[in-house]
Each structure stands twice: as structure tokens, then as C-alpha cells.
Amino acid sequence: MGKIFFSCLCCFFFCGGMTMAADNNFESDKIKTAQGDLVITCIGHATLMMSFGGKIIHIDPVTQMADYTKLPKADLILVTHEHPDHFDLKAIDVIKTGKTSIMTTETIAKQLPGSIVLKNGDEKTIIGLKIEAVPAYNIVHMRSPGFPYHAKGIGNGYIITFGDKRLYIAGDTENIPEMKRLRNIEIAFLPMNLPYTMTPEMVADAARAFRPKILYPYHYGNTDVSKLIDLLKNEKNIEVRVRKMM
């Protein structure tokens, strides 16, 4: 039976690799790699923060999710796409310094002079981390016929290599063919909310295809995460970790 981890935002204890971030009281997990510990802080919705090798990485920082004046400055900021629940100039302004690298899409780079553009399929090593940009788009869910919520070629997902561990942040996407072809993913963040991204069934389908060792559902809104847990309960090598990522 799959390993299921439940966490509560108000708990102040260590359990199954979970610690609590100070100040903003977010949940953090510590993952061991060949080059030291990776600390993943689940801030909320699609917003994450990671610490590795003395560097701080912010993903899709949004002021609604955190008081960024109380969080560490960024060595690297990754933004998946231009929607306001992922891209917030105010949050970026608070956490960036003169040495911060920002990697993002062509659309967002127009508003962030000096940022590094990654298109689907591009990869770049920065602050010692290999970053791969992968597709993120809708096939099924549409705003209107022929107009998907997320069009192909616009947004990015990212694969970040931390030591010997590859971590996949899917961005806003469905269980697209490119996702199913991924391999050697240790940790995956997959979105699960309608109508914008995936159903629990889509997430389970993707997880069975590329088999991450640790799966975090994120950006899940009001979706019942217990459905995903049930769908993957017999997958012995996929550990589902549920954090407060609505």
C-alpha cells in the first residue's frame, strides 16, 4: 500500500521528515541528496521555496501566499507562466537582490528586464543547479472551444537537479504526453484543480507513467485529495505527500 503522509499546518513537531518553517509557519520537508539536504517549503497554492547548498530558490512567489519581507532573499526565482496566481511583480521585487537570477518564459521576460528566458526543451545550469524547462499546457480543458486555459508553448514546467535528485515542478498543465515520458524523477509537484489543470484521475495516470518516488499534489483548490490517495494506494513505490497547497 502506498505511503500516505498527512500534515496539519498548525502542528509544531517533526514527523516523517517534516519540519515547520519559522515566522510564516509553513510546512517544510527535508530530502537527503548526494550533495546535502534539500529543504522544500510548501508556501501555498503553486508557491514554493527551496534551500540547497546555501542557496534559496523561490518558485512562483505570490504576495497573497506569504509575507515575503520575512522570508529569505532569492538566489534564484523560477516563474512558470504569466497568470497572477503564479507571477507577481510585487513579490519578486521584495525577494530579489542585485545578484538574484530569474528564469522564466518569454512572455514574462518582457516585464522583467534581465531575466533569463527558457523555452520548452531548453536547459541551463545556474547557481550550480541544472534547470530544464518542459512543456505545460491543456489538452482537454478549454476556456471555450479551441482556446485552452494554458496553450502549448507558452508556460513552463521545470526540472531541477539537486545533487542526485531530480525534482519536477509541473506548473499549470494536464497529463500531457511529454509529462508521461519523463524518467528518473525523484520528487514531483503536480497540479490538481478544475477546470484549469488536472483531475485526480489525470494526476494518477501521469504518476503511474513516470513514477516519481515522492508525489506532492499542489495547486489543488477545493479538489478532494483523498481521491488521489485512493487511486494510488496500491502503488508501492509512489509516496503521496499532502501539504497545505490549496
N, C-alpha and C positions, 0 to 999 in steps of 0.2 A: 504494500500500500504506500502511496506517495507520502512524503514527509510534508506535513502542513504546519506552517508557523503562523500563529495569530499573535498580534501585538496590540496593545492599548496605548494611546497617546499619553495618558496620564500616569502610566507606570514608571517608576524610577528604580528599575532593577536590571541586572544583567541576566539575559535568558537566551540561550541558543544563538550566541554570537551577537545579540542585540545590546546596544548601549543607547543612552539618551544624550542628545546634544544639549549643551548648556544654553542659557538665555532663552532662545526661542522654543526650546523644549521639543525638538523634533526627534524622530526615531532614526538611529544610525546603526548600520551593520558593519562589522569588521570582517574582511575577507583576506585570508593569507595568500600571498603570491610569492614567487621565487625571488622577488626584489623588495620584499617588505609588505606591510599591511596596507590594504586599500580600505578606506573608510567611506562608506556610501551613506549620505544623509538624505532621507526622504522628506522633502520640504512640503510638498503638496501638489496635487493635480499632475502636471508634467514637469514640475520644477525639482531639480536635484542639485546636490553639491557633493563633490568628492575630494578626498585628500589622499595624496600618494607621493611618497618621496619628498615630502616637504613642500609640495605644490598643491594649490587649490584650484579645482575645476568647477565652474558653475555651468549648469545646463538649463536653458530656457528660464532664466531668472525673471520673476514677475513680482512686483511690489505687493500685490494683493496676497501673496503667499507667505511673505516674511518681512520683518523689519531688517532690511539689508544693512542698516547702519550698525547692527550688532553682529553681523557675520563677517568672516574673513574676506579680505580683498582677493580678487581673482588673479591667478597667473594665466588662466585660460578660460574663455567663455565660449560655449557652443550654443548656437541657436538653430533650431530645426526648420522653422518656417515663420512666415510673417503674421500669422494670426495673433491677436493681442493677448491671448492666454498663454502664449509662448514667447512673444517678442515684446519687450517693454524697455524703451529707451531710458526711462527714469531709473529702473533697477540697475541697468548696465552702467549708467553714469555714477551710481553710488559705489559699485564694487570694482570698477576698473581703475587702473593706475596708468602711469606713463609707460609701464612695462607689460601691461596686460595684452595678451594676444586674443583676438576674437576671430573665430572661424564660423562661417555662416553661408547662406545662399546668395546667389546673385541678386535677388530681389531685395534682400535686407541690406546687402553691402552698399546699395545706393544711398541708404540712410546712415551708414556707419563708415565714413571715410577711414581708410587704413585697415579695415578688416580683411581677412583672408577668405576668398571665395573658394568653396568646394562644390563642384557639381557631382551629380550621381556618378559613382565609379572612380572619383578622384581619391587620392590618399596623400597624406603629408605627415611628416614627423615634426613635432614642435614640443618644446619643453620636455624632450626625451620620450614623448608618447607618440605612437603611431595612431593616426586618426584616419579612418576610412569613411567616406560618405557613400551611403547606399540609398536606393530609391525608397520613397514613402508616398503612397497615393491610394486612391479609392478605385475599385473596380465595380462594386455593387451599389454603394450608397451615393445618391446624387442629390444636389440641390433642386435640380429639375432635369428632365431627360437630356442626356448628353453633357451635363455640367456637374462633374463630381465635386464633392466637398474639398478634395485635395487632388489636384491634377498631377499627372505624371510629369516628372522632370523639374518640378518647382521646389518641393521640400526635400529635406534630407533626413534620413536616419543616420546614426553614427556608430561605428565600431571602434572602441578604444582599447588598445592593448596595454595592460598593466602587468609588467613582468611576463609571467607565463599565462596570464588570464586575459581572455578577450570578452569585453563587455559590450553588449548591443543595446542601444537606445533607439527604439523604433520610430519615434516621432508619431505624427498622425498618419495612420496607414491602415490598410486591411492586410489580410494574409495573402499577400501578392506572391507571384512565382519567385521573385528574387529573394524574398524572405525565406521561402521554403528551401532554397538552395544553399543557404548559409550552413557552415560547418564549423566545428570547434569553438562554439560559443559557450563560455562558462556561465555567464550571467546575462539575462535578457529582461528588459523593461518593455512590455507590450501593452498598447492602449486598448481599452475595452469600454467604449461607451457609444451609444447610438444617438443620432444617426451618423455620427461623424467618423467613427473608426470601426472597431470590431465587436461582434457579439462574443459571448463566452465560447460558443462553438467554433468561431473563427480562430480565436486565440488558442484553443486546444488543438485545432487542426495544424496551426503553424508550429506549435510546440512539439507535436509528435513528429513533424517533418524535420526540424533542425535540432531538436533535442538539447535545449540548454540545461545545464545542471541545476541552475537556480533561476526560477521564473518569478518576476515581480509583475503582477497586473498593476497598471498605473493609468492615470487619466480616466478613471472608471466611473465618475459621476454617481448616478443612482443605480448602476448595474449591480445585480446581486452576485458578488464574487463567489458565493458558495456554489453557484452553478459551475464555475470553472474548477473549483476544488473537486467537485463530484466527477466532472468529466475526466480529470487527470488522476483520480485516486488510485488507479491501478498501474500508473506509470512509475515504476520503482526508482528510476534514475532522474526524475524531474521533481525537484523540490519547489513547491509553491510557497512563496512568502508574501503574506498580505500585510501591507502597511497602509497608513492613512494617506492615500494618494487620490482622493476624490477630485 
